[in-house]
């Protein structure tokens, strides 16, 4: 396996903020992505708020992620 991208992240309330540090994606290091995070019925929902890096925005799954017991 290989690391495709290294990013910094922070949470502000229910918002996940991502910024590239280094990696192979076409995103530049100034572009910030914002995503809303919610957990409901053991499902992680990630909703795009805004991201000028289209490659990063498209990398997230469209469906929720499900916890497996």
Secondary structure as UniProt FT lines:
FT   STRAND          5..12
FT   TURN            13..14
FT   STRAND          15..23
FT   TURN            29..30
FT   STRAND          32..40
FT   TURN            41..42
FT   STRAND          43..51
FT   HELIX           54..59
FT   STRAND          65..66
//
